[in-house]
Amino acid sequence: MSAASPGNAPALFDLKSASLTLVAFVLKTGNIPAVAQAMAERYADTPDFFSRDPVVIDLTHLASLDVAVNFEALIKLLTSFKLNPVAVRGGTPSQVAAALEAGLGEAPDSHAAPARVETVVKEVVREVVKEVIREVPVEVPVAATTLIIDKPLRSGQQIYAKGGDLIITALVNHGAEVIADGSIHVYAPLRGKAIAGAKGNREARIFATCMEPELLSIAGTYHTTDTPLPANVRGKPAHIRLDGDRLVFDPIDL
């Protein structure tokens, strides 16, 4: 559909259907301070986990209870974590009315959309899921990028490979943090924190020629120094993968 202009003047804008990638924030309680505490605990080590991602607030779990939601406080909370709330869905008429009053829009429920919709749920955290909504015509996906770092990372430094893999050819010191939406490859000692599959890619892996991390995570499943690494991978070449809900540690023979 195009916007028409009077006479023979060219159209100054168009309105067309669009293919969007959205984050659905599945709200399971109306207690916003409790949600704030849970998010702070979950993302304390990854403050840049999100990058202004547009968000649809899913109220499906609260609709049957008709729970009142303080949308102003919720919007402020999500914005503080670099999320951009734009709409709600699945709520009762009163919940939706309150959301509209707070400046949000109303998104259609995914099952009711007339266009073809494919939804892929990623277990990033218990309350947050990633949805890839694809409409006809299908767009050709963009190839993932790879970020290469060839300098040592000191304590306090953070590197994030958004949308792809991260390759590091130098030491990752204690207190440094490396994050990738894909896999992480460290061709040197890994002594800081490594977070692969940051937005839910369960096929992501972590490789290091000397595995000595403070923290490991793949698609939201964590391993910390509270539990020592197996002896056959600690301080040795190894790679980490996700099998179901647990991390598997495999040595690499070089």
C-alpha positions in Angstrom: 0.0 0.0 0.0 1.4 3.4 -0.9 0.4 6.9 0.3 -1.1 8.9 -2.7 -0.2 12.6 -3.3 -2.6 15.1 -4.9 -2.2 15.6 -8.6 0.9 14.2 -10.2 3.2 14.9 -7.2 5.3 11.9 -6.3 4.5 10.0 -3.1 6.6 11.2 -0.2 6.3 8.1 1.8 5.0 4.5 1.6 3.3 2.1 4.1 4.4 -1.5 3.6 4.4 -4.7 5.5 7.7 -5.5 7.2 9.6 -8.4 8.5 10.6 -7.8 12.1 12.8 -9.4 14.7 11.3 -8.8 18.2 12.0 -9.7 21.8 8.9 -10.8 23.7 9.1 -10.0 27.4 6.8 -12.6 29.0 5.6 -11.0 32.2 4.5 -13.5 34.9 3.9 -11.1 37.8 2.5 -7.6 38.3 5.2 -7.1 41.0 7.5 -4.8 39.0 10.1 -4.3 41.9 10.5 -8.1 42.0 11.0 -8.2 38.3 13.6 -5.5 38.6 15.5 -7.4 41.3 15.4 -10.6 39.2 16.7 -8.8 36.1 19.4 -7.1 38.1 20.6 -10.5 39.5 20.5 -12.1 36.0 22.3 -9.4 34.1 24.6 -8.0 36.7 27.6 -9.5 34.9 26.3 -8.6 31.4 25.1 -5.0 31.4 25.3 -4.7 27.6 23.3 -8.0 27.0 20.7 -6.1 25.0 21.2 -3.4 22.5 18.0 -1.3 22.1 16.1 -4.3 21.0 12.4 -3.6 20.3 10.2 -5.4 22.8 6.6 -6.7 22.9 5.3 -7.2 26.5 3.5 -10.5 26.6 0.7 -10.4 29.2 -0.7 -13.9 28.4 0.2 -15.3 31.9 -1.5 -12.3 33.6 -4.7 -12.2 31.5 -6.6 -14.9 33.4 -5.8 -13.1 36.7 -6.6 -9.6 35.4 -3.6 -8.3 37.3 -3.0 -4.5 37.2 0.4 -3.6 35.8 2.3 -0.4 36.4 3.4 0.0 32.8 5.2 3.3 33.5 7.5 1.5 36.0 7.9 -1.5 33.6 8.8 0.7 30.7 11.4 2.5 32.8 12.8 -0.8 34.0 13.1 -2.3 30.5 14.6 0.9 29.1 17.3 0.8 31.9 18.4 -2.6 30.5 18.6 -1.2 27.0 15.4 -2.7 25.8 12.9 -0.6 23.8 9.2 -1.5 24.8 6.9 -0.7 21.9 3.7 -2.7 22.4 1.7 -5.3 24.5 -0.2 -8.4 23.5 -2.3 -11.1 25.1 -3.8 -8.9 27.9 -7.3 -8.2 29.1 -9.1 -5.1 27.9 -8.2 -3.2 31.1 -4.5 -4.3 30.9 -4.3 -3.2 27.2 -6.1 0.1 28.0 -3.5 0.8 30.7 -0.7 0.0 28.3 -2.1 2.3 25.7 -2.4 5.0 28.3 1.3 4.6 29.0 2.2 5.1 25.4 2.5 1.5 24.2 0.8 0.0 21.2 -1.2 -3.2 20.9 0.4 -6.0 18.9 -1.8 -8.9 17.6 -1.4 -12.3 19.2 1.0 -14.4 17.1 -1.6 -17.1 16.5 -4.1 -14.6 15.0 -1.7 -13.0 12.5 -3.0 -13.4 8.9 0.5 -13.7 7.5 2.8 -16.7 7.8 4.5 -16.6 11.2 7.3 -18.7 12.5 8.3 -18.4 16.1 11.6 -19.7 17.5 11.7 -19.6 21.3 15.1 -19.1 22.9 15.7 -19.7 26.6 17.7 -16.6 27.3 16.2 -16.3 30.8 13.0 -17.7 32.3 11.0 -14.6 31.6 12.5 -13.5 28.3 12.1 -15.3 25.0 13.4 -14.4 21.6 10.9 -14.5 18.7 11.8 -14.4 15.1 8.6 -13.3 13.2 8.9 -13.8 9.4 6.2 -12.7 7.0 5.8 -13.4 3.3 7.8 -12.4 1.3 10.7 -14.1 3.0 13.9 -12.0 3.2 17.3 -13.5 2.5 19.1 -13.8 5.9 22.3 -11.7 6.4 25.4 -13.8 6.9 26.8 -13.7 10.5 29.9 -11.6 11.1 33.0 -12.6 13.0 34.9 -10.2 15.3 38.6 -10.8 15.7 40.6 -9.4 18.6 44.4 -9.8 18.6 45.3 -7.9 21.8 45.2 -9.1 25.4 42.1 -8.1 27.4 42.7 -6.7 30.8 40.4 -6.8 33.9 37.3 -4.6 33.4 37.4 -4.8 29.6 34.3 -6.2 27.7 34.1 -7.3 24.1 30.7 -8.2 22.5 30.4 -9.9 19.0 26.9 -9.0 18.1 25.2 -11.4 15.6 28.3 -13.6 15.1 31.4 -15.4 16.5 34.2 -13.9 18.5 37.9 -15.0 17.9 40.6 -13.9 20.3 44.3 -14.6 19.7 45.6 -13.2 23.0 45.2 -13.6 26.7 41.7 -13.0 28.3 42.7 -11.9 31.9 40.8 -12.3 35.1 38.0 -9.7 35.3 37.7 -9.4 31.5 34.4 -10.4 29.8 34.0 -11.7 26.2 30.4 -12.1 24.8 29.2 -13.4 21.5 25.8 -14.2 20.0 27.6 -17.1 18.3 30.7 -19.1 19.4 33.8 -17.9 21.2 37.3 -19.0 20.2 40.3 -18.1 22.4 43.7 -19.1 21.1 45.3 -18.3 24.4 44.5 -18.7 28.1 40.9 -17.9 28.9 40.8 -16.6 32.5 37.9 -14.2 32.5 34.2 -14.6 31.7 33.0 -16.1 28.4 29.4 -15.9 27.4 28.5 -17.6 24.1 25.0 -17.8 22.5 24.2 -14.6 24.3 20.8 -14.3 22.7 19.8 -17.9 22.9 21.9 -19.8 20.3 22.1 -23.2 21.8 24.5 -24.5 19.1 27.2 -22.0 20.2 30.4 -23.3 21.7 33.4 -22.0 23.7 36.9 -23.0 22.7 40.2 -22.2 24.4 43.8 -23.5 24.2 44.0 -23.0 28.0 40.7 -23.3 29.8 40.8 -21.4 33.2 37.6 -19.2 33.2 35.9 -17.4 36.0 32.5 -18.0 34.4 31.2 -19.8 31.3 27.8 -19.5 29.8 26.1 -20.8 26.7 22.5 -19.7 25.9 21.9 -18.8 29.5 23.3 -22.0 31.1 26.1 -21.0 33.5 29.2 -22.6 35.1 31.1 -20.7 37.7 34.2 -21.3 39.8 32.0 -22.6 42.6 32.2 -25.9 40.8 35.7 -26.8 39.6 36.2 -27.7 35.9 36.9 -31.4 35.2 40.6 -32.2 35.6 40.9 -33.3 31.9 40.0 -29.8 30.7 41.2 -27.4 33.5 44.1 -25.4 32.3 44.2 -27.4 29.0 42.9 -27.1 25.5 39.1 -27.7 25.6 35.8 -26.8 24.2 32.4 -26.3 25.9 29.0 -27.2 24.4 25.4 -27.4 25.5 23.7 -30.8 25.8 20.1 -30.3 26.9 20.2 -28.2 30.0 23.8 -28.9 31.0 27.2 -27.8 29.8 29.6 -30.5 28.5 33.3 -30.1 28.8 35.4 -31.9 26.1 39.3 -31.9 25.9 40.9 -31.0 22.6 43.9 -33.1 21.5 46.5 -30.8 19.9 
